[in-house]
Amino acid sequence: MWGRIRKSGARVVNALRIEEDAGREARTHNLFEAAAAYVSACAEDDQDRIEEASGWVSPEALSFGVNELACRAVIALARERDESPRTVARALLGLPTA
């Protein structure tokens, strides 16, 4: 039982661990920096920056960071517009109001 828990914990830690890019930079990036750089590069259609940000953390960590960024952005826009997060998210995706 404990072995299974330890393996699950190790997988989570490995997914969130920061991967250093050998030879490029000595500084490490956290998953939120990677997510912000990745999303802004996607918005600007900058493939070089997309690839660079993708290499800063594991794919799982980047996915988590992008998801967290999306949630925070929708919440911030909803507060700014005085609308529900659901309404804002649907509007951003061009979906009809439900």
N, C-alpha and C positions, 0 to 999 in steps of 0.2 A: 504493500500500500504506500509506504513512505517513498519507495523508489519511484513509483509512478508520479507522485506529487513533486519529487525532486526533479524528475525529467521534464515535467510540464513547466516548472519554475525556470529551469535552465533554458527551455525553448523561448519563454517570454523574455528573459534577460538577453538572450542572443539576438532576438528580433529587435530589441530596442537599443542594442549596443551601438556605439558609434564606430563606424569604420573609417580608419584614416586612409587618405589617398597617398600612397607612398611616393615621395619625391616631389609632389606638387606643392603642398603647403604643410607647414609644421603645425598649424592651428587646427583643432578639431571643431566640427560643427555639430550643434545639437539638432534633433529631429525637427524642431520648430523653425530653425533657421533654414534647414533644407527645404521644408514645406513652403515657406514664404518665397524662397528663391525659385523653387520649381514652379509654383503657381504663377508668380509674376513673369517668369520666362515663358510659360505657356501662353499667358495673356498677350505677350509681345511677340509670340511665335519665334523665339530665339533658341534654335536647336542646340547651339553650343552651350548656352547657360542651362538648358534643360538637362543635357547629358552631364554637365558638371555637378549640378545640384543632386542628380540621381545617384552620383557616386559618393556623396557625403555620408549617407546612412544606408542601412539595409532597405530593400524594397518594402518590407513589412512596416518598418518604422516610418518610411516616407508616406506610405498609405495612411497610417494612423495620423501623422502630422497634417496631411492634406485634409483628411476628414475633420480633424479638430479645427483647422483654419476655416473650413466651410461652415461648420456649426457656429463658430464665433462671428463670422462675417454675417451670416443670416440673422443671428440674434441682434447684432449691432444695427443692421439695416432695419430690422423690425422695430427696434426701439426708436430709431431716428424717424421712421415713417409713421409710428404709432399704429402699426399693424401686427398681425400675428406672424410668427416665424413661418407657419405653413403658407400663408398668403404670399409672403415675400419669396420663399423658395419656389413656389409655383410660378410666380411672376418672372423670376430670374431665368427659369427654364422655358418660359414661353408657354406654359400650360394654362388652360382655362381655370378660373376659380372654381373650387369645389363646393 
